[in-house]
Structures are given as C-alpha cells and as structure tokens.
Amino acid sequence: MRLTGQPGNFGPYSDWEGGQKLLRRAVELGINFIDTAEAYGPGFNEELIASALHPYPEGVVIATKGGINKPAPDDIRADGRPENLRRGCEASLQRLKLDQIDLYQLHRPDPKVPFTESVGMLATLKSEGKIRHVGLSNVTIEQIEEARRIVPIASVQNRFGISERNNEDVLDYCSKQAIAFIPYGSLGAHPLKQGAPLANAQGILALIANRHGVKPNQIALAWLLHRAPNIILIPGTTTIAHLEENVAAASIKLTEDEIEALNQM
Ligand SMILES: NC(=O)c1ccc[n+]([C@@H]2O[C@H](COP(=O)([O-])OP(=O)(O)OC[C@H]3O[C@@H](n4cnc5c(N)ncnc54)[C@H](OP(=O)(O)O)[C@@H]3O)[C@@H](O)[C@H]2O)c1
C-alpha cells in the first residue's frame, strides 16, 4: 500500500524503479506473501508488483483485495456489489498478469449491499477458478461465520498489533478455526500517514529491544509472530533498510517472561 503515490496512497509510486528493487529484495530475503489491493493507487500498486516480480517465483503468493473504489486520494468508497467485485477481480487478474488469484479478499463489507451477496460473488469467482482462496478484511466474528456458510474462508485481515488489540477476539476465533490472520497496521501506522509509532516506542518495548540489541518495532513484530501460529505479517515500507529490519524480526526469540511482560503492556 505504501508503494503508491503520496499523499493518500493515490497514483503511481513516484520512485517506480526503487519500488521494483524493494519488491525484488523482499522475495530475495525469503518473503513469500505480498498483500495488495485494487484500491492502492488504485491499480498502480498491482501493476508495480507485476512489473517487478512477474513471472512470480514458485511459492510467492500475491494476495489482493476488491470492494473499495477510490476515485480521489481522500475518497474511499466501499462498493461490494457483485458486479463491482467481478469487475475488480477481473481487472486485478489482468494487472497482476495471473490466471488465478491465490488469495482474493473482500476489502471491507459494504453497508449498502447485503454481505451475503458480496460473499456470494466471491464464491462464484472461486468456482470459476479466478480465485483460489477467499479472504475477508475488516470483519467481525459474526460476519466471518455468515461468510463461512457460503464459502470456505482462508484468511481474515483486520487491524491488530501490540498497541491495538481490539481485534483479539477475531484473532482467537481464526486461530481456533485454522483461518490465517493477517494483522494490518502492525507497526501502529495510520493508513494515510507516514511513520510507525512503534518504531520509537518507549517503555517495556524499548527495554526488551535493548536487551536483544534490536529496535522496538522489531519486538512488536516478533511479539505478533509469537502470539499465534496462524499470523501472517504484512508490515508496510518504502525503504530497503526498514524491510531488512522487519524481516530480521522473524528471527527474534522472546522468552516466556518477555512475552508475559509484553502481553501486559
Ligand atoms: N485491509 C485494510 O483495510 C488495510 C488497511 C491499511 C493497510 N493494510 C495493509 O497493511 C499493510 C501495512 O499497513 P501500513 O503500512 O498502513 O502500516 P504499518 O505496517 O503499521 O506501518 C507502515 C509505516 O511504518 C514505517 N516503517 C516500516 N518499517 C519501519 C521500520 N523498520 N522502522 C521505522 N519505520 C518503519 C513505514 O515507513 P517507511 O516507508 O519509511 O518504512 C510506514 O510509514 C499495507 O501495506 C496494506 O497491505 C490493509
């Protein structure tokens, strides 16, 4: 999402070549899951990913989303009408240069459209082979259950992190039901603002970070990876230095005491 025009994640990313290098470096470092959406750019982020990575190395999953239209930087419109989801999915397939999208997520339920109609279209796209797995984003447990009565749900993407835990019930539900949970804003960033509040966090995060010789944001990511085995991290960045730092967080081993202290944070 960050590799788009700024402000407002709108338009093409200004340093197109730099964005391609960053994406290739991510894959080189072993990253095999990249999250995007039609709304990022809109369309330009998917085009950047395809221009950098297509033909995709084996095992690399590009997850995208549909159901939000973005005609201007500050104009985010949920549009979960079946015809818009079909249009969006077909456009994403073209931009990503794919015959099938491994994971297609409903970006957000549209209050103007019955939820079952939106999910029903994702089920249809799956049965047509355009989607391999269906995911949801910005949903409640009730909505996940409603969707699962229509089609298997592979993943849920909700806002969650060490400093924002109000989706803990959704995470626990997903863990129990073997559904992948993809927390966004895992570094505490506001979607439309630059900078990660957790990068400069003080207190227990900074203390534990000092002990490991790493940065607080890395402890925040490590805590998530220790929190549940079904968590897939998607920290956003525009710099290779931050990318490398975030990837390195996967190797941090927290002790039981540290986890307990962070749980109480
Ligand atoms: N489903 C949804 O509704 C939804 C909403 C928002 C986002 N998302 C997804 O979640 C992803 C991440 O979200 P996000 O980018 O808003 O939030 P985030 O991952 O919490 O934070 C990204 C911000 O943190 C900075 N940052 C990253 N690594 C850093 C590091 N090591 N040290 C210091 N600063 C660092 C980045 O700046 P630099 O560029 O300087 O590194 C960027 O401004 C998006 O790419 C998107 O795929 C989904």
Ligand as a Chemical Component Dictionary entry (heavy atoms), coordinates in Angstrom:
data_LIG
# 
_chem_comp.id                   LIG 
_chem_comp.type                 NON-POLYMER 
_chem_comp.pdbx_formal_charge   0 
_chem_comp.three_letter_code    LIG 
# 
loop_
_chem_comp_atom.comp_id 
_chem_comp_atom.atom_id 
_chem_comp_atom.alt_atom_id 
_chem_comp_atom.type_symbol 
_chem_comp_atom.charge 
_chem_comp_atom.model_Cartn_x 
_chem_comp_atom.model_Cartn_y 
_chem_comp_atom.model_Cartn_z 
_chem_comp_atom.pdbx_ordinal 
LIG N1  N1  N 0  -7.247 -4.228 4.985  1  
LIG C1  C1  C 0  -7.167 -2.954 5.213  2  
LIG O1  O1  O 0  -8.177 -2.245 5.371  3  
LIG C2  C2  C 0  -5.800 -2.325 5.307  4  
LIG C3  C3  C 0  -5.638 -1.005 5.759  5  
LIG C4  C4  C 0  -4.341 -0.485 5.830  6  
LIG C5  C5  C 0  -3.260 -1.276 5.458  7  
LIG N2  N2  N 1  -3.450 -2.539 5.002  8  
LIG C6  C6  C 0  -2.321 -3.409 4.603  9  
LIG O2  O2  O 0  -1.379 -3.457 5.658  10 
LIG C7  C7  C 0  -0.086 -3.121 5.180  11 
LIG C8  C8  C 0  0.667  -2.386 6.276  12 
LIG O3  O3  O 0  -0.068 -1.274 6.718  13 
LIG P1  P1  P 0  0.528  0.176  6.953  14 
LIG O4  O4  O 0  1.657  0.403  6.004  15 
LIG O5  O5  O -1 -0.574 1.151  6.951  16 
LIG O6  O6  O 0  1.043  0.134  8.440  17 
LIG P2  P2  P 0  2.325  -0.393 9.233  18 
LIG O7  O7  O 0  2.830  -1.632 8.607  19 
LIG O8  O8  O 0  1.957  -0.389 10.664 20 
LIG O9  O9  O 0  3.432  0.784  9.080  21 
LIG C9  C9  C 0  3.979  1.258  7.893  22 
LIG C10 C10 C 0  4.705  2.562  8.217  23 
LIG O10 O10 O 0  5.777  2.277  9.108  24 
LIG C11 C11 C 0  7.009  2.725  8.580  25 
LIG N3  N3  N 0  8.010  1.663  8.864  26 
LIG C12 C12 C 0  8.011  0.396  8.372  27 
LIG N4  N4  N 0  9.046  -0.299 8.831  28 
LIG C13 C13 C 0  9.740  0.536  9.630  29 
LIG C14 C14 C 0  10.919 0.401  10.380 30 
LIG N5  N5  N 0  11.598 -0.761 10.404 31 
LIG N6  N6  N 0  11.357 1.483  11.101 32 
LIG C15 C15 C 0  10.682 2.642  11.090 33 
LIG N7  N7  N 0  9.547  2.836  10.391 34 
LIG C16 C16 C 0  9.083  1.794  9.654  35 
LIG C17 C17 C 0  6.782  2.913  7.106  36 
LIG O11 O11 O 0  7.589  3.974  6.650  37 
LIG P3  P3  P 0  8.847  3.710  5.654  38 
LIG O12 O12 O 0  8.269  3.669  4.303  39 
LIG O13 O13 O 0  9.727  4.871  5.924  40 
LIG O14 O14 O 0  9.464  2.401  6.073  41 
LIG C18 C18 C 0  5.288  3.234  7.021  42 
LIG O15 O15 O 0  5.073  4.624  7.112  43 
LIG C19 C19 C 0  -0.346 -2.309 3.916  44 
LIG O16 O16 O 0  0.734  -2.403 3.013  45 
LIG C20 C20 C 0  -1.579 -2.962 3.366  46 
LIG O17 O17 O 0  -1.203 -4.084 2.601  47 
LIG C21 C21 C 0  -4.703 -3.076 4.936  48 
# 
loop_
_chem_comp_bond.comp_id 
_chem_comp_bond.atom_id_1 
_chem_comp_bond.atom_id_2 
_chem_comp_bond.value_order 
_chem_comp_bond.pdbx_ordinal 
LIG N1  C1  SING 1  
LIG C1  O1  DOUB 2  
LIG C1  C2  SING 3  
LIG C2  C3  SING 4  
LIG C2  C21 DOUB 5  
LIG C3  C4  DOUB 6  
LIG C4  C5  SING 7  
LIG C5  N2  DOUB 8  
LIG N2  C6  SING 9  
LIG N2  C21 SING 10 
LIG C6  O2  SING 11 
LIG C6  C20 SING 12 
LIG O2  C7  SING 13 
LIG C7  C8  SING 14 
LIG C7  C19 SING 15 
LIG C8  O3  SING 16 
LIG O3  P1  SING 17 
LIG P1  O4  DOUB 18 
LIG P1  O5  SING 19 
LIG P1  O6  SING 20 
LIG O6  P2  SING 21 
LIG P2  O7  DOUB 22 
LIG P2  O8  SING 23 
LIG P2  O9  SING 24 
LIG O9  C9  SING 25 
LIG C9  C10 SING 26 
LIG C10 O10 SING 27 
LIG C10 C18 SING 28 
LIG O10 C11 SING 29 
LIG C11 N3  SING 30 
LIG C11 C17 SING 31 
LIG N3  C12 SING 32 
LIG N3  C16 SING 33 
LIG C12 N4  DOUB 34 
LIG N4  C13 SING 35 
LIG C13 C14 SING 36 
LIG C13 C16 DOUB 37 
LIG C14 N5  SING 38 
LIG C14 N6  DOUB 39 
LIG N6  C15 SING 40 
LIG C15 N7  DOUB 41 
LIG N7  C16 SING 42 
LIG C17 O11 SING 43 
LIG C17 C18 SING 44 
LIG O11 P3  SING 45 
LIG P3  O12 DOUB 46 
LIG P3  O13 SING 47 
LIG P3  O14 SING 48 
LIG C18 O15 SING 49 
LIG C19 O16 SING 50 
LIG C19 C20 SING 51 
LIG C20 O17 SING 52 
# 
